[in-house]
């Protein structure tokens, strides 16, 4: 009876959440950024809300009460006869500013979508299984520009350019972790990437009057269709492990490889009659980067501190892919390095008098580089994160997590202004829930 109830609970939760998540991933609400115009778009921060609130650290984290999506070796720590489920949603506010023609142009956009669905369960003694469904990258932008040259106005007419894009790539991950000896765990995971990205651009010639009719136009559409399987390996070693202190060192390696998206292109022209001028389907030689990540994580009953370093080999994998931007400069891939530091403080998990002392307070910072260059210029990005975990029971593992992130990408300086790079500031607010962490589903009660 206990097992049946557990299965029914999980089935109902998944039945409600997975359709919503699938709809969210097929919508274009995960990002709204001009930095998502090329390639796979803007990469999402991996991990559950607990790790994202700590700056994104987690390569060395091992926890029986929450899921670690960053290192499959951590799946081995799951408690026997237990089950952990995690679900998170995220809202984002994007503020973009660009200096053009002596003016500062500003826009703001808001999005909301799910971030992760994950569960973790034991398979055998010291062996655990983990599953997750998370957004890997997102595309969302809409821009317009009108030619102001007197020669073009006089000889051709008003020329208007428009660029739009939406879509995303989702990662499905299934892994196993095994503690081969006390304090040493290894793990491996399969990662399946799928998604669709649509990009459109349009050039229209209008009459030389305000609100004039369209005389002629040319439109292009590109659809990226992605469906590929990759892999990840992980390791965790705890040189210090006792009831008061745990020190864990972790590492992961993502094998990367050819994503090989199918790109369908078409160009149409129209004045009185619209006709297809060109259409073909090709395979783009776009590769996911090889990634090496290392981290350290130290915990006591009150404090957890972690630090990670992540290196991604985007340039080496995609050195031949160079796109021409509308501004006339080249967009190319570059290798990236990201540093993350985070801390969590819980005053007293078992305090029965003060609710606030049972809460977990989190903070972190992240600094790195964007994976593309614009006219040979690098774009730096950083973020500051804060969060809180609210347990649902005294000494319980189920919890509601709240988190915020404030970040920036790009900056204003003389060189960046010359090619019109955008300074982007964003704010994220997230809600997550970890369920059934403390419930031993498969233990038969002695008394009903």
Secondary structure, 3 states (H helix, E strand, C coil): CHHHHHHHHHHHHHHHHHHHHHHHHHCCCCCCCHHHCCCCCEECCCCCHHHHCCCCCCCCCCCCCCCCCCCHHHHHHCCCCCEEEEEEEEEEEEEEEEEECCEEEEEEEEEEEEEEEEEEEEEECCEEEEEEEEEEEEEEEEEEEECCCHHHHHHCCEEEEEEEEEEEEEEEEEEEEEEEECCEEEEEEEEEEEEEEEEEEEEEEECCCCCCCEEEEEEEEEEEEEEEEEEEEEEEEEEEECCCCEEEEEEEEECCEECCCEEEEEEEEECCCEEEEEEEEEECCCEECCEEEEEEEEECCCEEEEEEEEEECHHHHCCCCEEECCCCCEEEECCEEEEEEEEEEECCCCCCCCCHHHCEEEEEEEEEECCEEECCECCEEEEEEEEEEEECCCCCCCEEEEEEEEEEECCCCHHHHHHCCCEEEEEEEEEEEEECCCCCCCCCCCCC
